[in-house]
Amino acid sequence: MSDGLTDEAAAGNARLAQRKLWLRRLAIAVAVGAAAWIAWYLLFGRNHVSTDNAYVNAESAQVTPLYTASAIRVHVKETQFVKAGTVLVELDPTTARIALAQAEADLAAARRRFRQAKANSSALSAQVTSRAAGILQADAQLVSAQADVDKARSDLQHREALAGTGAIAGEELTAARRALAASRAALATAQGNVAQARASRTGAEGELAANNALISGSTEDTDPAVMAARARVDSARLDLDHATIRAPIDGVITQRKVQVGQRLSVGVPIMTIVPIGQVYVDANFKERQLRRVVVGMPAEVTADIYGSGVVYHGKVAGVAGGTGAAMAVLPAQNATGNWIKVVQRVPVRIELDPRELAAHPLRVGMSAEVNVDLSGN
């Protein structure tokens, strides 16, 4: 009986010893794990922040017509890669060609008007000279008319003096008086001619001054009317160039919305070009993770499409000016009675190595994980 109790006690003691051994092992394992975590944090963890709330993005280019017309040819399709300058769409150029022809005709007319105005200045200058000669001639006629009046007055006075003696006939006296009246009328006419000649010269000088004001200080190429007409030609030629829509950057065609025959309006997007060789990552870090993050810090990025086997190397290019919630279309209204604090996230842009992107291309919207080295700056 006592032997059975002894065996049972021994078995219990053995189990207790085994349990203590496992507890010590567990405690050691926990201590080793804690020490390892502390060591990892001190050596690595505290100098890194990471997030899996990150997505690939890019500065995409929206293609919009700069000229209103119908599409006559579409040269690209969805998902096609294009180089900058590649012809994407051709628009009907008929209206632009007509406008260009009209503008060129207006330019030719403006040049002709300038040359005509320049020629008019020479003609008007000659007219001024001619009017000056006319004044001299009128002045000479006035002097002659004044002399005739003086002579007729003298003749009349002489005959009137002899009329009392009967030396001259009454008819001769009447003729003298008539001659004086005629000479006075001629004098008035001469005076009018002088005034008219001077007015004519003044008018010619005014026309010359007005015409000179139009061309003074200008050449045919610098004349304001010619320059305005040339600007309209340049604008019309630019519209004609815009009838051919070209790719502004290298990238992949997405969201193509144009078909042959469709009438396109200025400013309405017809497709988007995504520059897959220049994509970046927008990483949304928690606000507390950004205490030590500054521009220029190195970062490592892994994308879900390739997994952890492909690591992209980049750097922090910038930190957003506000949280995602604050910049949302409908920002949160926290001034309510049932407010609950929510940890906010701030977008951080990570620029990637173009060579690594060329080797392993990414697409906009793909998920990624970002790890920023806080000790790298």
C-alpha positions as a printed Julia matrix, in Angstrom:
377×3 Matrix{Float64}:
   0.0     0.0      0.0
   2.75    2.38     0.95
   4.65    1.43    -2.18
   1.67    2.43    -4.35
   1.44    5.81    -2.63
   5.12    6.32    -3.07
   4.93    5.6     -6.79
   1.99    7.94    -7.21
   3.78   10.7     -5.35
   6.86   10.13    -7.41
   4.83   10.36   -10.63
   3.21   13.58    -9.39
   6.56   15.06    -8.53
   7.85   14.1    -11.96
   4.91   15.8    -13.65
   5.37   18.87   -11.49
   9.05   18.96   -12.37
   8.18   18.56   -16.06
   5.63   21.38   -15.84
   8.16   23.65   -14.14
  10.67   22.78   -16.84
   8.22   23.75   -19.59
   7.26   26.92   -17.73
  10.92   27.86   -17.43
  11.39   27.13   -21.1
   8.34   29.25   -21.95
   9.58   32.04   -19.73
  12.99   31.86   -21.37
  11.39   31.85   -24.81
   9.24   34.87   -23.9
  12.26   36.64   -22.46
  14.32   35.85   -25.54
  11.48   37.03   -27.78
  11.08   40.22   -25.79
  14.81   40.81   -25.87
  14.86   40.14   -29.58
  11.97   42.55   -30.14
  13.63   45.21   -27.99
  16.88   44.7    -29.86
  15.04   44.86   -33.2
  13.24   48.03   -32.15
  16.38   49.7    -30.83
  18.47   48.74   -33.83
  15.88   48.82   -36.62
  12.25   49.37   -35.69
  12.5    52.81   -34.15
  14.29   54.09   -37.27
  11.63   52.84   -39.69
   7.96   53.55   -40.29
   5.88   51.49   -42.66
   2.37   51.22   -44.03
   0.48   48.94   -46.36
  -2.02   51.73   -47.13
  -0.16   52.82   -50.27
  -1.11   53.0    -53.94
   0.62   53.67   -57.22
  -0.18   57.01   -58.84
   1.08   59.16   -61.72
   0.85   62.64   -63.23
  -1.39   61.54   -66.09
  -1.96   63.76   -69.11
  -5.5    64.4    -70.29
  -5.75   64.87   -74.03
  -8.24   67.59   -74.99
  -8.88   69.16   -78.41
  -7.85   72.79   -78.92
  -9.94   73.06   -82.09
 -13.6    72.22   -82.59
 -14.18   69.78   -85.45
 -15.15   66.2    -86.29
 -12.67   63.35   -85.91
 -11.78   61.87   -89.31
  -9.09   59.43   -88.11
  -8.22   57.83   -84.76
  -4.75   56.28   -84.77
  -4.54   54.74   -81.28
  -6.46   52.25   -79.2
  -6.93   51.51   -75.53
  -3.83   50.19   -73.66
  -1.5    51.17   -76.53
   1.88   52.61   -75.57
   2.74   55.84   -77.41
   5.74   58.14   -77.56
   5.54   61.92   -77.19
   4.61   63.46   -80.55
   2.74   60.4    -81.83
  -0.36   61.35   -83.84
  -3.43   60.34   -81.84
  -6.4    61.84   -83.68
  -6.88   63.83   -86.88
  -9.69   66.39   -87.04
 -11.39   67.78   -90.14
  -9.16   70.73   -91.16
 -11.56   72.34   -93.67
 -12.79   75.16   -91.42
  -9.26   75.91   -90.24
  -7.96   76.09   -93.81
 -10.72   78.51   -94.8
  -9.99   80.68   -91.77
  -6.28   80.65   -92.6
  -6.95   81.69   -96.21
  -9.19   84.54   -95.0
  -6.56   85.69   -92.5
  -3.85   85.64   -95.16
  -6.07   87.7    -97.46
  -6.64   90.22   -94.64
  -2.88   90.42   -94.11
  -2.3    91.12   -97.81
  -4.98   93.81   -97.72
  -3.41   95.42   -94.65
  -0.01   95.49   -96.36
  -1.61   97.07   -99.44
  -3.34   99.74   -97.35
  -0.03  100.65   -95.71
   1.72  100.97   -99.08
  -1.21  103.04  -100.34
  -1.02  105.33   -97.31
   2.7   105.75   -97.86
   2.11  106.64  -101.51
  -0.66  109.04  -100.48
   1.84  110.94   -98.34
   3.93  111.69  -101.42
   0.85  112.76  -103.37
  -0.44  114.93  -100.51
   2.98  116.51  -100.09
   2.9   117.43  -103.78
  -0.58  118.88  -103.3
   0.68  121.07  -100.43
   3.43  122.38  -102.7
   0.88  122.99  -105.48
  -1.44  124.82  -103.09
   1.46  127.04  -102.02
   2.07  127.94  -105.68
  -1.66  128.65  -106.02
  -1.45  131.1   -103.13
   1.41  132.94  -104.8
  -0.6   133.13  -108.03
  -3.7   134.38  -106.19
  -1.6   136.98  -104.37
  -0.25  138.19  -107.73
  -3.78  138.41  -109.1
  -4.81  140.34  -106.0
  -1.99  142.84  -106.5
  -3.0   143.25  -110.16
  -6.65  143.71  -109.23
  -5.69  146.31  -106.6
  -3.67  148.17  -109.24
  -6.64  148.1   -111.59
  -8.86  149.57  -108.88
  -6.37  152.32  -108.16
  -6.09  153.18  -111.86
  -9.89  153.13  -112.35
 -10.35  155.36  -109.29
  -7.73  157.8   -110.59
  -9.34  157.9   -114.04
 -12.75  158.54  -112.53
 -11.46  161.35  -110.32
  -9.75  162.98  -113.31
 -12.91  162.86  -115.43
 -15.09  164.09  -112.59
 -12.8   167.1   -112.29
 -13.22  167.86  -116.0
 -16.96  167.19  -116.07
 -17.73  170.69  -114.76
 -15.87  172.32  -117.64
 -17.67  170.3   -120.3
 -14.36  168.95  -121.59
 -15.65  165.35  -121.47
 -18.94  163.81  -122.37
 -21.29  162.32  -119.8
 -20.97  158.95  -121.43
 -17.22  158.94  -120.86
 -17.8   159.7   -117.18
 -20.31  156.88  -116.95
 -17.83  154.5   -118.55
 -15.15  155.52  -116.01
 -17.51  154.87  -113.16
 -18.42  151.49  -114.67
 -14.73  150.61  -115.01
 -14.11  151.41  -111.32
 -17.01  149.18  -110.26
 -15.72  146.35  -112.45
 -12.19  146.68  -111.06
 -13.54  146.63  -107.5
 -15.49  143.43  -108.3
 -12.35  141.9   -109.76
 -10.47  142.91  -106.58
 -13.1   141.18  -104.4
 -12.82  138.08  -106.57
  -9.03  138.13  -106.28
  -9.3   138.47  -102.49
 -11.68  135.48  -102.46
  -9.27  133.49  -104.57
  -6.45  134.2   -102.12
  -8.59  133.06   -99.19
  -9.66  129.94  -101.09
  -6.05  129.1   -102.03
  -4.92  129.44   -98.42
  -7.82  127.29   -97.17
  -7.03  124.7    -99.8
  -3.41  124.6    -98.67
  -4.48  124.26   -95.01
  -6.76  121.36   -95.95
  -3.96  119.66   -97.89
  -1.58  120.1    -94.96
  -4.2   118.55   -92.61
  -4.67  115.55   -94.89
  -0.9   115.13   -95.12
  -0.53  115.29   -91.33
  -3.35  112.77   -90.82
  -1.86  110.4    -93.36
   1.62  110.78   -91.87
   0.2   109.95   -88.43
  -0.9   106.59   -89.8
   2.54  105.62   -91.07
   4.9   107.7    -88.94
   7.54  105.56   -87.2
   6.28  102.38   -88.87
   7.4   100.12   -91.64
   5.27   97.73   -93.57
   6.13   94.97   -91.07
   5.66   97.09   -87.92
   2.42   98.8    -88.94
  -0.23   98.04   -86.24
  -2.85   96.96   -88.78
  -0.35   94.65   -90.48
   0.77   93.21   -87.14
  -2.85   92.55   -86.09
  -3.54   90.82   -89.42
  -0.36   88.75   -89.03
  -1.48   87.7    -85.52
  -4.77   86.48   -87.0
  -2.78   84.49   -89.57
  -0.69   82.91   -86.81
  -3.84   82.07   -84.84
  -5.49   80.5    -87.88
  -2.33   78.53   -88.68
  -2.2    77.33   -85.06
  -5.8    76.13   -85.32
  -4.83   74.22   -88.45
  -1.93   72.62   -86.57
  -4.31   71.72   -83.73
  -6.38   69.7    -86.2
  -3.73   67.03   -85.65
  -3.72   65.93   -82.0
  -0.4    64.52   -80.79
   0.67   62.77   -77.59
   2.17   65.27   -75.1
   4.15   62.61   -73.18
   5.23   58.98   -73.33
   2.7    56.62   -71.8
  -0.18   54.19   -72.12
  -3.53   55.19   -73.62
  -6.42   54.83   -71.18
 -10.04   56.01   -71.12
 -10.22   56.59   -74.86
 -13.57   58.25   -75.57
 -13.28   59.28   -79.22
 -14.66   57.59   -82.31
 -14.37   58.42   -86.0
 -17.04   60.95   -87.01
 -17.53   62.23   -83.49
 -17.59   66.03   -83.2
 -15.12   67.14   -80.57
 -15.32   70.34   -78.56
 -12.49   72.4    -77.15
 -11.51   71.38   -73.63
 -13.51   68.11   -73.47
 -11.15   65.18   -72.62
 -11.02   62.43   -75.24
  -8.38   60.16   -73.65
  -5.76   59.96   -70.9
  -2.08   59.06   -71.2
  -0.48   57.45   -68.15
   3.33   57.78   -67.97
   4.08   54.35   -66.51
   7.8    55.12   -66.5
   7.27   58.03   -64.11
   4.79   56.65   -61.58
   5.13   57.3    -57.87
   3.55   55.91   -54.7
   1.17   57.75   -52.4
   1.65   56.21   -48.94
  -0.95   57.09   -46.32
   0.85   57.13   -42.97
  -0.78   57.56   -39.59
  -0.26   61.02   -38.2
   1.92   59.75   -35.32
   4.26   58.04   -37.77
   5.2    61.34   -39.36
   6.98   62.87   -36.37
  10.42   62.3    -37.89
   9.61   61.91   -41.58
  11.22   64.62   -43.75
  11.68   65.09   -47.48
  14.64   63.19   -48.91
  14.53   60.16   -46.61
  15.11   56.82   -48.4
  12.23   54.4    -48.74
  11.69   50.84   -49.91
   8.53   49.85   -51.73
   7.09   46.46   -52.57
   4.09   46.05   -54.84
   1.47   43.34   -54.5
   1.81   42.47   -58.18
   5.42   41.29   -57.72
   5.47   40.48   -54.0
   8.44   40.88   -51.66
  10.83   39.49   -54.25
  10.96   42.85   -56.06
  11.96   45.84   -53.96
  11.83   49.38   -55.36
  14.12   52.01   -53.92
  12.99   55.6    -53.71
  12.84   58.62   -51.47
  10.28   60.83   -49.77
   9.39   63.56   -52.28
   6.87   65.44   -50.17
   4.21   65.34   -47.47
   0.65   66.46   -48.19
  -0.62   69.7    -46.72
  -3.58   68.02   -45.05
  -5.01   64.68   -44.05
  -7.0    62.56   -46.46
 -10.2    63.22   -44.5
  -9.67   66.98   -44.53
  -9.06   67.01   -48.29
 -12.01   64.78   -49.11
 -14.91   66.06   -51.22
 -17.1    65.85   -48.11
 -14.77   66.45   -45.12
 -15.76   65.04   -41.76
 -17.73   67.32   -39.44
 -16.34   66.63   -35.97
 -18.32   69.36   -34.19
 -21.06   66.93   -33.19
 -22.16   65.48   -29.88
 -21.31   61.88   -30.76
 -17.74   62.57   -31.94
 -15.29   59.68   -31.8
 -11.59   60.29   -32.29
 -10.19   58.57   -35.37
  -6.49   58.35   -36.16
  -5.92   60.38   -39.31
  -3.67   59.49   -42.23
  -1.53   61.9    -44.24
  -0.47   61.15   -47.85
   3.3    60.98   -48.4
   4.68   60.88   -51.96
   7.46   58.39   -52.66
   9.45   58.81   -55.89
  10.83   55.57   -57.36
  13.98   54.7    -59.31
  13.13   54.93   -63.06
  15.46   52.04   -63.88
  13.67   49.75   -61.46
  10.34   50.88   -62.89
  11.55   50.07   -66.39
  12.5    46.56   -65.25
   9.24   45.98   -63.35
   6.51   48.37   -64.61
   3.65   49.41   -62.34
   0.16   50.61   -63.15
  -1.84   53.4    -61.53
  -3.97   52.22   -58.64
  -1.9    49.13   -57.71
  -1.42   48.38   -54.01
   1.98   48.65   -52.37
   3.77   48.59   -49.02
   6.19   51.36   -48.04
   9.0    51.38   -45.48
  10.75   54.7    -44.76
  14.22   54.71   -43.19
  14.17   57.53   -40.62
  17.95   57.36   -40.13
  18.75   57.84   -43.8
  18.71   61.65   -43.87
